[in-house]
Amino acid sequence: MENSSKVHAVTHRGLKQTQLNFFESGSLTYAPGKTITVDKPVNIILDEQGDTPIITLAMSDTSYNETVNVVLTSDNESRTTEFVLDQAPYTGKSMTLVAVHQTNIARQHQRKIMVQL
């Protein structure tokens, strides 16, 4: 689908899954009427099997200690998902969120604590 110095992307239509490696912030139209935009270099798996997209995100450059915004635009409707990156020892760990109409915030260490309860 895309193989440039800015992004590598592939899609599997049968699985309704798109995998993207952004080497810098930017946007990509990955299907007719569908665009993904990121504000940092990230690796993404976008799963659209259900009614609501599921985003799995990972960063190989762990020097970023902040947030990553992923905007999905489909049929002129945008969904922004905010990922809050963790600090050591969780840096670089993938995070998965459902893309909804409001902002999501992922904190892996909080999720780990909730699982332990």
Buried (B, 14 or more C-beta within 10 A) or exposed (E): BBEEEBBBBEBEEEEBBBBBBBEEBBBBEBBEEBBBBBBBBBBBBBBBEEEEBBBBBBBEEBEEEEBBBBBBBBEEEEBBBBBBBBEEEBBEBBBBBEBEEEEBEBBBEEBEEEEEE
